[in-house]
Amino acid sequence: MDETQMPADWKVGPAGGHFLETGVFRLETFFYENVWRWCVVSGTDDVEAQGIADDQERAKSNAVAWARERLTTALRRLP
């Protein structure tokens, strides 16, 4: 981990997956119908993005990548 990264404190979720509360989005991973899934949920509990992955680490990575891309895009639009 380099100085531009922060450690993530993923917590065990009620369905056996994990979640990360970022203050802007909630990132979730869970195993359902024999596949790992990920989703990004807004502060108003709307699902903003979702997908499937080969394993839990890839699910976490995909959720983080989606959130990072959206936040980076939003920050670039600021004056």
mmJSON file of the N, C-alpha and C atoms, coordinates in Angstrom:
{"data_MODEL":{"atom_site":{
"group_PDB":["ATOM","ATOM","ATOM","ATOM","ATOM","ATOM","ATOM","ATOM","ATOM","ATOM","ATOM","ATOM","ATOM","ATOM","ATOM","ATOM","ATOM","ATOM","ATOM","ATOM","ATOM","ATOM","ATOM","ATOM","ATOM","ATOM","ATOM","ATOM","ATOM","ATOM","ATOM","ATOM","ATOM","ATOM","ATOM","ATOM","ATOM","ATOM","ATOM","ATOM","ATOM","ATOM","ATOM","ATOM","ATOM","ATOM","ATOM","ATOM","ATOM","ATOM","ATOM","ATOM","ATOM","ATOM","ATOM","ATOM","ATOM","ATOM","ATOM","ATOM","ATOM","ATOM","ATOM","ATOM","ATOM","ATOM","ATOM","ATOM","ATOM","ATOM","ATOM","ATOM","ATOM","ATOM","ATOM","ATOM","ATOM","ATOM","ATOM","ATOM","ATOM","ATOM","ATOM","ATOM","ATOM","ATOM","ATOM","ATOM","ATOM","ATOM","ATOM","ATOM","ATOM","ATOM","ATOM","ATOM","ATOM","ATOM","ATOM","ATOM","ATOM","ATOM","ATOM","ATOM","ATOM","ATOM","ATOM","ATOM","ATOM","ATOM","ATOM","ATOM","ATOM","ATOM","ATOM","ATOM","ATOM","ATOM","ATOM","ATOM","ATOM","ATOM","ATOM","ATOM","ATOM","ATOM","ATOM","ATOM","ATOM","ATOM","ATOM","ATOM","ATOM","ATOM","ATOM","ATOM","ATOM","ATOM","ATOM","ATOM","ATOM","ATOM","ATOM","ATOM","ATOM","ATOM","ATOM","ATOM","ATOM","ATOM","ATOM","ATOM","ATOM","ATOM","ATOM","ATOM","ATOM","ATOM","ATOM","ATOM","ATOM","ATOM","ATOM","ATOM","ATOM","ATOM","ATOM","ATOM","ATOM","ATOM","ATOM","ATOM","ATOM","ATOM","ATOM","ATOM","ATOM","ATOM","ATOM","ATOM","ATOM","ATOM","ATOM","ATOM","ATOM","ATOM","ATOM","ATOM","ATOM","ATOM","ATOM","ATOM","ATOM","ATOM","ATOM","ATOM","ATOM","ATOM","ATOM","ATOM","ATOM","ATOM","ATOM","ATOM","ATOM","ATOM","ATOM","ATOM","ATOM","ATOM","ATOM","ATOM","ATOM","ATOM","ATOM","ATOM","ATOM","ATOM","ATOM","ATOM","ATOM","ATOM","ATOM","ATOM","ATOM","ATOM","ATOM","ATOM","ATOM","ATOM","ATOM","ATOM","ATOM","ATOM","ATOM","ATOM","ATOM"],
"id":[1,2,3,4,5,6,7,8,9,10,11,12,13,14,15,16,17,18,19,20,21,22,23,24,25,26,27,28,29,30,31,32,33,34,35,36,37,38,39,40,41,42,43,44,45,46,47,48,49,50,51,52,53,54,55,56,57,58,59,60,61,62,63,64,65,66,67,68,69,70,71,72,73,74,75,76,77,78,79,80,81,82,83,84,85,86,87,88,89,90,91,92,93,94,95,96,97,98,99,100,101,102,103,104,105,106,107,108,109,110,111,112,113,114,115,116,117,118,119,120,121,122,123,124,125,126,127,128,129,130,131,132,133,134,135,136,137,138,139,140,141,142,143,144,145,146,147,148,149,150,151,152,153,154,155,156,157,158,159,160,161,162,163,164,165,166,167,168,169,170,171,172,173,174,175,176,177,178,179,180,181,182,183,184,185,186,187,188,189,190,191,192,193,194,195,196,197,198,199,200,201,202,203,204,205,206,207,208,209,210,211,212,213,214,215,216,217,218,219,220,221,222,223,224,225,226,227,228,229,230,231,232,233,234,235,236,237],
"type_symbol":["N","C","C","N","C","C","N","C","C","N","C","C","N","C","C","N","C","C","N","C","C","N","C","C","N","C","C","N","C","C","N","C","C","N","C","C","N","C","C","N","C","C","N","C","C","N","C","C","N","C","C","N","C","C","N","C","C","N","C","C","N","C","C","N","C","C","N","C","C","N","C","C","N","C","C","N","C","C","N","C","C","N","C","C","N","C","C","N","C","C","N","C","C","N","C","C","N","C","C","N","C","C","N","C","C","N","C","C","N","C","C","N","C","C","N","C","C","N","C","C","N","C","C","N","C","C","N","C","C","N","C","C","N","C","C","N","C","C","N","C","C","N","C","C","N","C","C","N","C","C","N","C","C","N","C","C","N","C","C","N","C","C","N","C","C","N","C","C","N","C","C","N","C","C","N","C","C","N","C","C","N","C","C","N","C","C","N","C","C","N","C","C","N","C","C","N","C","C","N","C","C","N","C","C","N","C","C","N","C","C","N","C","C","N","C","C","N","C","C","N","C","C","N","C","C","N","C","C","N","C","C","N","C","C","N","C","C"],
"label_atom_id":["N","CA","C","N","CA","C","N","CA","C","N","CA","C","N","CA","C","N","CA","C","N","CA","C","N","CA","C","N","CA","C","N","CA","C","N","CA","C","N","CA","C","N","CA","C","N","CA","C","N","CA","C","N","CA","C","N","CA","C","N","CA","C","N","CA","C","N","CA","C","N","CA","C","N","CA","C","N","CA","C","N","CA","C","N","CA","C","N","CA","C","N","CA","C","N","CA","C","N","CA","C","N","CA","C","N","CA","C","N","CA","C","N","CA","C","N","CA","C","N","CA","C","N","CA","C","N","CA","C","N","CA","C","N","CA","C","N","CA","C","N","CA","C","N","CA","C","N","CA","C","N","CA","C","N","CA","C","N","CA","C","N","CA","C","N","CA","C","N","CA","C","N","CA","C","N","CA","C","N","CA","C","N","CA","C","N","CA","C","N","CA","C","N","CA","C","N","CA","C","N","CA","C","N","CA","C","N","CA","C","N","CA","C","N","CA","C","N","CA","C","N","CA","C","N","CA","C","N","CA","C","N","CA","C","N","CA","C","N","CA","C","N","CA","C","N","CA","C","N","CA","C","N","CA","C","N","CA","C","N","CA","C","N","CA","C","N","CA","C","N","CA","C","N","CA","C"],
"label_alt_id":[null,null,null,null,null,null,null,null,null,null,null,null,null,null,null,null,null,null,null,null,null,null,null,null,null,null,null,null,null,null,null,null,null,null,null,null,null,null,null,null,null,null,null,null,null,null,null,null,null,null,null,null,null,null,null,null,null,null,null,null,null,null,null,null,null,null,null,null,null,null,null,null,null,null,null,null,null,null,null,null,null,null,null,null,null,null,null,null,null,null,null,null,null,null,null,null,null,null,null,null,null,null,null,null,null,null,null,null,null,null,null,null,null,null,null,null,null,null,null,null,null,null,null,null,null,null,null,null,null,null,null,null,null,null,null,null,null,null,null,null,null,null,null,null,null,null,null,null,null,null,null,null,null,null,null,null,null,null,null,null,null,null,null,null,null,null,null,null,null,null,null,null,null,null,null,null,null,null,null,null,null,null,null,null,null,null,null,null,null,null,null,null,null,null,null,null,null,null,null,null,null,null,null,null,null,null,null,null,null,null,null,null,null,null,null,null,null,null,null,null,null,null,null,null,null,null,null,null,null,null,null,null,null,null,null,null,null],
"label_comp_id":["MET","MET","MET","ASP","ASP","ASP","GLU","GLU","GLU","THR","THR","THR","GLN","GLN","GLN","MET","MET","MET","PRO","PRO","PRO","ALA","ALA","ALA","ASP","ASP","ASP","TRP","TRP","TRP","LYS","LYS","LYS","VAL","VAL","VAL","GLY","GLY","GLY","PRO","PRO","PRO","ALA","ALA","ALA","GLY","GLY","GLY","GLY","GLY","GLY","HIS","HIS","HIS","PHE","PHE","PHE","LEU","LEU","LEU","GLU","GLU","GLU","THR","THR","THR","GLY","GLY","GLY","VAL","VAL","VAL","PHE","PHE","PHE","ARG","ARG","ARG","LEU","LEU","LEU","GLU","GLU","GLU","THR","THR","THR","PHE","PHE","PHE","PHE","PHE","PHE","TYR","TYR","TYR","GLU","GLU","GLU","ASN","ASN","ASN","VAL","VAL","VAL","TRP","TRP","TRP","ARG","ARG","ARG","TRP","TRP","TRP","CYS","CYS","CYS","VAL","VAL","VAL","VAL","VAL","VAL","SER","SER","SER","GLY","GLY","GLY","THR","THR","THR","ASP","ASP","ASP","ASP","ASP","ASP","VAL","VAL","VAL","GLU","GLU","GLU","ALA","ALA","ALA","GLN","GLN","GLN","GLY","GLY","GLY","ILE","ILE","ILE","ALA","ALA","ALA","ASP","ASP","ASP","ASP","ASP","ASP","GLN","GLN","GLN","GLU","GLU","GLU","ARG","ARG","ARG","ALA","ALA","ALA","LYS","LYS","LYS","SER","SER","SER","ASN","ASN","ASN","ALA","ALA","ALA","VAL","VAL","VAL","ALA","ALA","ALA","TRP","TRP","TRP","ALA","ALA","ALA","ARG","ARG","ARG","GLU","GLU","GLU","ARG","ARG","ARG","LEU","LEU","LEU","THR","THR","THR","THR","THR","THR","ALA","ALA","ALA","LEU","LEU","LEU","ARG","ARG","ARG","ARG","ARG","ARG","LEU","LEU","LEU","PRO","PRO","PRO"],
"label_asym_id":["A","A","A","A","A","A","A","A","A","A","A","A","A","A","A","A","A","A","A","A","A","A","A","A","A","A","A","A","A","A","A","A","A","A","A","A","A","A","A","A","A","A","A","A","A","A","A","A","A","A","A","A","A","A","A","A","A","A","A","A","A","A","A","A","A","A","A","A","A","A","A","A","A","A","A","A","A","A","A","A","A","A","A","A","A","A","A","A","A","A","A","A","A","A","A","A","A","A","A","A","A","A","A","A","A","A","A","A","A","A","A","A","A","A","A","A","A","A","A","A","A","A","A","A","A","A","A","A","A","A","A","A","A","A","A","A","A","A","A","A","A","A","A","A","A","A","A","A","A","A","A","A","A","A","A","A","A","A","A","A","A","A","A","A","A","A","A","A","A","A","A","A","A","A","A","A","A","A","A","A","A","A","A","A","A","A","A","A","A","A","A","A","A","A","A","A","A","A","A","A","A","A","A","A","A","A","A","A","A","A","A","A","A","A","A","A","A","A","A","A","A","A","A","A","A","A","A","A","A","A","A","A","A","A","A","A","A"],
"label_entity_id":["1","1","1","1","1","1","1","1","1","1","1","1","1","1","1","1","1","1","1","1","1","1","1","1","1","1","1","1","1","1","1","1","1","1","1","1","1","1","1","1","1","1","1","1","1","1","1","1","1","1","1","1","1","1","1","1","1","1","1","1","1","1","1","1","1","1","1","1","1","1","1","1","1","1","1","1","1","1","1","1","1","1","1","1","1","1","1","1","1","1","1","1","1","1","1","1","1","1","1","1","1","1","1","1","1","1","1","1","1","1","1","1","1","1","1","1","1","1","1","1","1","1","1","1","1","1","1","1","1","1","1","1","1","1","1","1","1","1","1","1","1","1","1","1","1","1","1","1","1","1","1","1","1","1","1","1","1","1","1","1","1","1","1","1","1","1","1","1","1","1","1","1","1","1","1","1","1","1","1","1","1","1","1","1","1","1","1","1","1","1","1","1","1","1","1","1","1","1","1","1","1","1","1","1","1","1","1","1","1","1","1","1","1","1","1","1","1","1","1","1","1","1","1","1","1","1","1","1","1","1","1","1","1","1","1","1","1"],
"label_seq_id":[1,1,1,2,2,2,3,3,3,4,4,4,5,5,5,6,6,6,7,7,7,8,8,8,9,9,9,10,10,10,11,11,11,12,12,12,13,13,13,14,14,14,15,15,15,16,16,16,17,17,17,18,18,18,19,19,19,20,20,20,21,21,21,22,22,22,23,23,23,24,24,24,25,25,25,26,26,26,27,27,27,28,28,28,29,29,29,30,30,30,31,31,31,32,32,32,33,33,33,34,34,34,35,35,35,36,36,36,37,37,37,38,38,38,39,39,39,40,40,40,41,41,41,42,42,42,43,43,43,44,44,44,45,45,45,46,46,46,47,47,47,48,48,48,49,49,49,50,50,50,51,51,51,52,52,52,53,53,53,54,54,54,55,55,55,56,56,56,57,57,57,58,58,58,59,59,59,60,60,60,61,61,61,62,62,62,63,63,63,64,64,64,65,65,65,66,66,66,67,67,67,68,68,68,69,69,69,70,70,70,71,71,71,72,72,72,73,73,73,74,74,74,75,75,75,76,76,76,77,77,77,78,78,78,79,79,79],
"pdbx_PDB_ins_code":[null,null,null,null,null,null,null,null,null,null,null,null,null,null,null,null,null,null,null,null,null,null,null,null,null,null,null,null,null,null,null,null,null,null,null,null,null,null,null,null,null,null,null,null,null,null,null,null,null,null,null,null,null,null,null,null,null,null,null,null,null,null,null,null,null,null,null,null,null,null,null,null,null,null,null,null,null,null,null,null,null,null,null,null,null,null,null,null,null,null,null,null,null,null,null,null,null,null,null,null,null,null,null,null,null,null,null,null,null,null,null,null,null,null,null,null,null,null,null,null,null,null,null,null,null,null,null,null,null,null,null,null,null,null,null,null,null,null,null,null,null,null,null,null,null,null,null,null,null,null,null,null,null,null,null,null,null,null,null,null,null,null,null,null,null,null,null,null,null,null,null,null,null,null,null,null,null,null,null,null,null,null,null,null,null,null,null,null,null,null,null,null,null,null,null,null,null,null,null,null,null,null,null,null,null,null,null,null,null,null,null,null,null,null,null,null,null,null,null,null,null,null,null,null,null,null,null,null,null,null,null,null,null,null,null,null,null],
"Cartn_x":[0.842,0.0,0.887,0.624,1.431,0.725,1.341,0.802,-0.502,-0.914,-2.167,-3.348,-3.085,-4.146,-4.41,-5.67,-6.045,-6.507,-6.244,-6.753,-8.28,-8.907,-10.376,-10.812,-11.793,-12.305,-13.619,-13.508,-14.688,-15.232,-16.54,-17.182,-18.014,-18.197,-19.018,-20.479,-21.149,-22.546,-23.48,-24.761,-25.736,-25.923,-25.618,-25.814,-24.522,-23.505,-22.251,-21.241,-21.632,-20.69,-20.023,-19.569,-18.932,-19.494,-19.355,-19.749,-18.739,-18.671,-17.788,-18.608,-18.742,-19.482,-18.492,-18.671,-17.71,-18.18,-19.442,-19.988,-20.711,-20.335,-20.998,-21.759,-21.097,-21.683,-21.467,-22.299,-22.06,-21.729,-20.564,-20.143,-20.456,-21.078,-21.47,-21.028,-20.648,-20.387,-21.18,-21.643,-22.384,-22.396,-22.57,-22.605,-24.061,-24.541,-25.946,-26.05,-26.805,-26.988,-25.653,-24.759,-23.465,-22.509,-22.655,-21.724,-21.564,-20.363,-20.13,-20.7,-21.383,-22.004,-21.516,-21.574,-21.22,-22.27,-22.442,-23.314,-22.816,-23.184,-22.889,-24.227,-24.439,-25.718,-25.505,-26.417,-26.306,-26.764,-26.595,-27.052,-28.553,-29.278,-30.742,-31.176,-30.241,-30.486,-30.898,-30.531,-30.75,-29.527,-29.741,-28.628,-28.143,-26.895,-26.304,-25.617,-25.049,-24.336,-24.311,-24.201,-24.101,-23.457,-22.937,-22.306,-21.957,-21.316,-20.888,-19.373,-18.796,-17.345,-17.001,-15.759,-15.296,-15.101,-14.738,-14.516,-14.776,-14.715,-15.053,-14.071,-12.792,-11.818,-12.057,-12.404,-12.709,-13.997,-14.966,-16.205,-15.902,-15.063,-14.67,-13.961,-13.039,-12.273,-13.174,-14.138,-15.054,-15.907,-16.387,-17.199,-16.368,-15.152,-14.264,-13.929,-13.645,-13.304,-14.466,-15.682,-16.848,-16.982,-16.913,-17.064,-15.939,-14.721,-13.58,-13.769,-14.194,-14.381,-15.456,-16.561,-17.643,-17.219,-16.538,-16.098,-15.039,-14.119,-13.086,-13.716,-14.687,-15.391,-16.095,-16.771,-17.477,-16.505,-15.372,-14.39,-13.799,-13.616,-13.073,-14.037,-15.305,-16.311,-16.428,-15.833,-15.89,-15.06,-15.529,-14.776,-13.469],
"Cartn_y":[-1.179,0.0,1.242,2.157,3.375,4.495,5.665,6.758,7.331,6.982,7.491,6.581,5.436,4.499,4.506,4.221,4.118,2.687,2.162,0.831,0.866,-0.185,-0.255,-1.161,-0.717,-1.479,-2.152,-3.235,-3.991,-4.739,-4.714,-5.401,-6.565,-7.581,-8.731,-8.292,-8.576,-8.214,-9.302,-8.993,-9.955,-11.19,-11.099,-12.228,-13.01,-12.766,-13.491,-12.831,-11.787,-11.042,-9.965,-8.916,-7.809,-6.487,-5.456,-4.121,-3.104,-2.005,-0.894,0.377,1.062,2.327,3.449,4.186,5.235,6.629,6.76,8.084,8.658,8.219,8.631,7.45,6.318,5.081,3.977,2.958,1.722,0.653,0.048,-0.995,-2.335,-3.237,-4.525,-5.664,-6.78,-8.016,-9.12,-10.08,-11.207,-12.353,-13.558,-14.765,-15.166,-15.215,-15.516,-16.284,-17.373,-18.225,-18.648,-19.113,-19.675,-18.704,-17.431,-16.456,-15.274,-14.706,-13.506,-12.304,-11.482,-10.273,-9.057,-7.915,-6.659,-5.628,-4.661,-3.535,-2.3,-1.175,0.121,0.774,1.153,1.697,3.142,4.014,5.432,5.649,6.861,7.232,7.157,7.138,7.004,5.569,4.632,3.193,2.803,3.62,3.257,2.514,1.423,0.692,1.485,1.923,2.727,1.866,0.734,-0.164,-1.551,-2.553,-3.923,-4.797,-5.922,-6.835,-8.152,-9.024,-10.317,-10.427,-11.343,-11.518,-12.983,-13.337,-14.713,-15.077,-14.101,-14.374,-13.091,-13.228,-12.083,-10.928,-11.214,-10.131,-9.351,-10.034,-9.359,-8.548,-9.061,-8.312,-7.004,-7.085,-5.873,-4.903,-5.422,-4.599,-3.9,-4.61,-4.026,-2.927,-3.139,-2.119,-0.861,-1.053,0.083,0.828,0.092,0.731,1.572,1.057,1.816,3.108,2.999,4.18,5.188,4.706,5.591,6.355,5.656,6.305,7.387,7.104,8.089,9.3,9.05,10.162,11.005,10.365,11.092,11.968,11.41,12.18,13.388,13.181,14.283,15.368,14.974,15.959,16.765,16.147,16.863,17.923,17.756,18.714,19.936,19.865,21.006,22.165,23.387,24.546,24.73],
"Cartn_z":[0.0,0.0,0.0,-0.918,-0.947,-0.189,-0.161,0.641,0.114,-1.114,-1.655,-1.332,-0.717,-0.389,1.112,1.463,2.859,3.12,4.302,4.606,4.689,4.226,4.25,5.386,6.128,7.261,6.864,6.092,5.682,6.894,7.089,8.208,7.67,8.506,8.11,8.086,6.975,6.824,7.322,7.408,7.935,7.058,5.784,4.872,4.639,5.468,5.328,4.426,3.738,2.916,3.745,3.083,3.773,3.272,4.089,3.65,4.146,3.429,3.768,3.68,4.783,4.836,4.594,3.492,3.15,3.54,3.935,4.207,3.002,1.812,0.576,-0.002,-0.069,-0.563,0.468,0.38,1.121,0.085,0.204,-0.719,-0.069,-0.802,-0.239,-1.145,-0.53,-1.258,-0.574,-1.361,-0.791,-1.791,-1.263,-2.079,-2.241,-3.488,-3.749,-5.053,-5.049,-6.22,-6.829,-5.955,-6.34,-7.03,-6.765,-7.344,-6.368,-6.324,-5.517,-6.261,-5.529,-6.089,-5.323,-5.974,-5.327,-5.691,-4.816,-5.138,-4.393,-4.946,-4.348,-4.07,-2.811,-2.365,-1.923,-2.339,-1.976,-0.54,-0.069,1.269,1.442,0.33,0.393,0.118,0.227,0.032,-1.382,-2.35,-3.753,-4.263,-4.988,-5.585,-6.793,-6.735,-7.8,-8.846,-8.415,-9.33,-8.71,-9.572,-9.076,-10.135,-9.705,-10.641,-9.979,-10.739,-10.224,-10.364,-9.597,-9.615,-9.357,-9.686,-9.497,-8.036,-7.204,-5.787,-4.993,-3.679,-2.834,-2.99,-3.108,-3.27,-4.559,-5.636,-6.904,-6.756,-6.009,-5.776,-5.041,-4.005,-3.281,-4.216,-4.992,-5.918,-6.935,-7.466,-8.452,-7.836,-6.618,-5.948,-5.681,-5.199,-4.921,-6.21,-7.271,-8.553,-9.066,-8.954,-9.42,-8.616,-7.286,-6.434,-6.692,-6.827,-7.085,-8.39,-9.424,-10.725,-10.644,-9.973,-9.85,-9.028,-7.925,-7.085,-7.783,-8.484,-9.225,-10.302,-11.017,-12.055,-11.44,-10.303,-9.651,-9.178,-8.631,-8.171,-9.321,-10.466,-11.615,-12.137,-11.86,-12.324,-11.428,-10.25,-9.36,-9.906,-9.683,-10.185,-9.457],
"occupancy":[1.0,1.0,1.0,1.0,1.0,1.0,1.0,1.0,1.0,1.0,1.0,1.0,1.0,1.0,1.0,1.0,1.0,1.0,1.0,1.0,1.0,1.0,1.0,1.0,1.0,1.0,1.0,1.0,1.0,1.0,1.0,1.0,1.0,1.0,1.0,1.0,1.0,1.0,1.0,1.0,1.0,1.0,1.0,1.0,1.0,1.0,1.0,1.0,1.0,1.0,1.0,1.0,1.0,1.0,1.0,1.0,1.0,1.0,1.0,1.0,1.0,1.0,1.0,1.0,1.0,1.0,1.0,1.0,1.0,1.0,1.0,1.0,1.0,1.0,1.0,1.0,1.0,1.0,1.0,1.0,1.0,1.0,1.0,1.0,1.0,1.0,1.0,1.0,1.0,1.0,1.0,1.0,1.0,1.0,1.0,1.0,1.0,1.0,1.0,1.0,1.0,1.0,1.0,1.0,1.0,1.0,1.0,1.0,1.0,1.0,1.0,1.0,1.0,1.0,1.0,1.0,1.0,1.0,1.0,1.0,1.0,1.0,1.0,1.0,1.0,1.0,1.0,1.0,1.0,1.0,1.0,1.0,1.0,1.0,1.0,1.0,1.0,1.0,1.0,1.0,1.0,1.0,1.0,1.0,1.0,1.0,1.0,1.0,1.0,1.0,1.0,1.0,1.0,1.0,1.0,1.0,1.0,1.0,1.0,1.0,1.0,1.0,1.0,1.0,1.0,1.0,1.0,1.0,1.0,1.0,1.0,1.0,1.0,1.0,1.0,1.0,1.0,1.0,1.0,1.0,1.0,1.0,1.0,1.0,1.0,1.0,1.0,1.0,1.0,1.0,1.0,1.0,1.0,1.0,1.0,1.0,1.0,1.0,1.0,1.0,1.0,1.0,1.0,1.0,1.0,1.0,1.0,1.0,1.0,1.0,1.0,1.0,1.0,1.0,1.0,1.0,1.0,1.0,1.0,1.0,1.0,1.0,1.0,1.0,1.0,1.0,1.0,1.0,1.0,1.0,1.0,1.0,1.0,1.0,1.0,1.0,1.0],
"B_iso_or_equiv":[0.0,0.0,0.0,0.0,0.0,0.0,0.0,0.0,0.0,0.0,0.0,0.0,0.0,0.0,0.0,0.0,0.0,0.0,0.0,0.0,0.0,0.0,0.0,0.0,0.0,0.0,0.0,0.0,0.0,0.0,0.0,0.0,0.0,0.0,0.0,0.0,0.0,0.0,0.0,0.0,0.0,0.0,0.0,0.0,0.0,0.0,0.0,0.0,0.0,0.0,0.0,0.0,0.0,0.0,0.0,0.0,0.0,0.0,0.0,0.0,0.0,0.0,0.0,0.0,0.0,0.0,0.0,0.0,0.0,0.0,0.0,0.0,0.0,0.0,0.0,0.0,0.0,0.0,0.0,0.0,0.0,0.0,0.0,0.0,0.0,0.0,0.0,0.0,0.0,0.0,0.0,0.0,0.0,0.0,0.0,0.0,0.0,0.0,0.0,0.0,0.0,0.0,0.0,0.0,0.0,0.0,0.0,0.0,0.0,0.0,0.0,0.0,0.0,0.0,0.0,0.0,0.0,0.0,0.0,0.0,0.0,0.0,0.0,0.0,0.0,0.0,0.0,0.0,0.0,0.0,0.0,0.0,0.0,0.0,0.0,0.0,0.0,0.0,0.0,0.0,0.0,0.0,0.0,0.0,0.0,0.0,0.0,0.0,0.0,0.0,0.0,0.0,0.0,0.0,0.0,0.0,0.0,0.0,0.0,0.0,0.0,0.0,0.0,0.0,0.0,0.0,0.0,0.0,0.0,0.0,0.0,0.0,0.0,0.0,0.0,0.0,0.0,0.0,0.0,0.0,0.0,0.0,0.0,0.0,0.0,0.0,0.0,0.0,0.0,0.0,0.0,0.0,0.0,0.0,0.0,0.0,0.0,0.0,0.0,0.0,0.0,0.0,0.0,0.0,0.0,0.0,0.0,0.0,0.0,0.0,0.0,0.0,0.0,0.0,0.0,0.0,0.0,0.0,0.0,0.0,0.0,0.0,0.0,0.0,0.0,0.0,0.0,0.0,0.0,0.0,0.0,0.0,0.0,0.0,0.0,0.0,0.0],
"pdbx_formal_charge":[null,null,null,null,null,null,null,null,null,null,null,null,null,null,null,null,null,null,null,null,null,null,null,null,null,null,null,null,null,null,null,null,null,null,null,null,null,null,null,null,null,null,null,null,null,null,null,null,null,null,null,null,null,null,null,null,null,null,null,null,null,null,null,null,null,null,null,null,null,null,null,null,null,null,null,null,null,null,null,null,null,null,null,null,null,null,null,null,null,null,null,null,null,null,null,null,null,null,null,null,null,null,null,null,null,null,null,null,null,null,null,null,null,null,null,null,null,null,null,null,null,null,null,null,null,null,null,null,null,null,null,null,null,null,null,null,null,null,null,null,null,null,null,null,null,null,null,null,null,null,null,null,null,null,null,null,null,null,null,null,null,null,null,null,null,null,null,null,null,null,null,null,null,null,null,null,null,null,null,null,null,null,null,null,null,null,null,null,null,null,null,null,null,null,null,null,null,null,null,null,null,null,null,null,null,null,null,null,null,null,null,null,null,null,null,null,null,null,null,null,null,null,null,null,null,null,null,null,null,null,null,null,null,null,null,null,null],
"auth_seq_id":[1,1,1,2,2,2,3,3,3,4,4,4,5,5,5,6,6,6,7,7,7,8,8,8,9,9,9,10,10,10,11,11,11,12,12,12,13,13,13,14,14,14,15,15,15,16,16,16,17,17,17,18,18,18,19,19,19,20,20,20,21,21,21,22,22,22,23,23,23,24,24,24,25,25,25,26,26,26,27,27,27,28,28,28,29,29,29,30,30,30,31,31,31,32,32,32,33,33,33,34,34,34,35,35,35,36,36,36,37,37,37,38,38,38,39,39,39,40,40,40,41,41,41,42,42,42,43,43,43,44,44,44,45,45,45,46,46,46,47,47,47,48,48,48,49,49,49,50,50,50,51,51,51,52,52,52,53,53,53,54,54,54,55,55,55,56,56,56,57,57,57,58,58,58,59,59,59,60,60,60,61,61,61,62,62,62,63,63,63,64,64,64,65,65,65,66,66,66,67,67,67,68,68,68,69,69,69,70,70,70,71,71,71,72,72,72,73,73,73,74,74,74,75,75,75,76,76,76,77,77,77,78,78,78,79,79,79],
"auth_comp_id":["MET","MET","MET","ASP","ASP","ASP","GLU","GLU","GLU","THR","THR","THR","GLN","GLN","GLN","MET","MET","MET","PRO","PRO","PRO","ALA","ALA","ALA","ASP","ASP","ASP","TRP","TRP","TRP","LYS","LYS","LYS","VAL","VAL","VAL","GLY","GLY","GLY","PRO","PRO","PRO","ALA","ALA","ALA","GLY","GLY","GLY","GLY","GLY","GLY","HIS","HIS","HIS","PHE","PHE","PHE","LEU","LEU","LEU","GLU","GLU","GLU","THR","THR","THR","GLY","GLY","GLY","VAL","VAL","VAL","PHE","PHE","PHE","ARG","ARG","ARG","LEU","LEU","LEU","GLU","GLU","GLU","THR","THR","THR","PHE","PHE","PHE","PHE","PHE","PHE","TYR","TYR","TYR","GLU","GLU","GLU","ASN","ASN","ASN","VAL","VAL","VAL","TRP","TRP","TRP","ARG","ARG","ARG","TRP","TRP","TRP","CYS","CYS","CYS","VAL","VAL","VAL","VAL","VAL","VAL","SER","SER","SER","GLY","GLY","GLY","THR","THR","THR","ASP","ASP","ASP","ASP","ASP","ASP","VAL","VAL","VAL","GLU","GLU","GLU","ALA","ALA","ALA","GLN","GLN","GLN","GLY","GLY","GLY","ILE","ILE","ILE","ALA","ALA","ALA","ASP","ASP","ASP","ASP","ASP","ASP","GLN","GLN","GLN","GLU","GLU","GLU","ARG","ARG","ARG","ALA","ALA","ALA","LYS","LYS","LYS","SER","SER","SER","ASN","ASN","ASN","ALA","ALA","ALA","VAL","VAL","VAL","ALA","ALA","ALA","TRP","TRP","TRP","ALA","ALA","ALA","ARG","ARG","ARG","GLU","GLU","GLU","ARG","ARG","ARG","LEU","LEU","LEU","THR","THR","THR","THR","THR","THR","ALA","ALA","ALA","LEU","LEU","LEU","ARG","ARG","ARG","ARG","ARG","ARG","LEU","LEU","LEU","PRO","PRO","PRO"],
"auth_asym_id":["A","A","A","A","A","A","A","A","A","A","A","A","A","A","A","A","A","A","A","A","A","A","A","A","A","A","A","A","A","A","A","A","A","A","A","A","A","A","A","A","A","A","A","A","A","A","A","A","A","A","A","A","A","A","A","A","A","A","A","A","A","A","A","A","A","A","A","A","A","A","A","A","A","A","A","A","A","A","A","A","A","A","A","A","A","A","A","A","A","A","A","A","A","A","A","A","A","A","A","A","A","A","A","A","A","A","A","A","A","A","A","A","A","A","A","A","A","A","A","A","A","A","A","A","A","A","A","A","A","A","A","A","A","A","A","A","A","A","A","A","A","A","A","A","A","A","A","A","A","A","A","A","A","A","A","A","A","A","A","A","A","A","A","A","A","A","A","A","A","A","A","A","A","A","A","A","A","A","A","A","A","A","A","A","A","A","A","A","A","A","A","A","A","A","A","A","A","A","A","A","A","A","A","A","A","A","A","A","A","A","A","A","A","A","A","A","A","A","A","A","A","A","A","A","A","A","A","A","A","A","A","A","A","A","A","A","A"],
"auth_atom_id":["N","CA","C","N","CA","C","N","CA","C","N","CA","C","N","CA","C","N","CA","C","N","CA","C","N","CA","C","N","CA","C","N","CA","C","N","CA","C","N","CA","C","N","CA","C","N","CA","C","N","CA","C","N","CA","C","N","CA","C","N","CA","C","N","CA","C","N","CA","C","N","CA","C","N","CA","C","N","CA","C","N","CA","C","N","CA","C","N","CA","C","N","CA","C","N","CA","C","N","CA","C","N","CA","C","N","CA","C","N","CA","C","N","CA","C","N","CA","C","N","CA","C","N","CA","C","N","CA","C","N","CA","C","N","CA","C","N","CA","C","N","CA","C","N","CA","C","N","CA","C","N","CA","C","N","CA","C","N","CA","C","N","CA","C","N","CA","C","N","CA","C","N","CA","C","N","CA","C","N","CA","C","N","CA","C","N","CA","C","N","CA","C","N","CA","C","N","CA","C","N","CA","C","N","CA","C","N","CA","C","N","CA","C","N","CA","C","N","CA","C","N","CA","C","N","CA","C","N","CA","C","N","CA","C","N","CA","C","N","CA","C","N","CA","C","N","CA","C","N","CA","C","N","CA","C","N","CA","C","N","CA","C","N","CA","C","N","CA","C","N","CA","C","N","CA","C"],
"pdbx_PDB_model_num":[1,1,1,1,1,1,1,1,1,1,1,1,1,1,1,1,1,1,1,1,1,1,1,1,1,1,1,1,1,1,1,1,1,1,1,1,1,1,1,1,1,1,1,1,1,1,1,1,1,1,1,1,1,1,1,1,1,1,1,1,1,1,1,1,1,1,1,1,1,1,1,1,1,1,1,1,1,1,1,1,1,1,1,1,1,1,1,1,1,1,1,1,1,1,1,1,1,1,1,1,1,1,1,1,1,1,1,1,1,1,1,1,1,1,1,1,1,1,1,1,1,1,1,1,1,1,1,1,1,1,1,1,1,1,1,1,1,1,1,1,1,1,1,1,1,1,1,1,1,1,1,1,1,1,1,1,1,1,1,1,1,1,1,1,1,1,1,1,1,1,1,1,1,1,1,1,1,1,1,1,1,1,1,1,1,1,1,1,1,1,1,1,1,1,1,1,1,1,1,1,1,1,1,1,1,1,1,1,1,1,1,1,1,1,1,1,1,1,1,1,1,1,1,1,1,1,1,1,1,1,1,1,1,1,1,1,1]
}}}
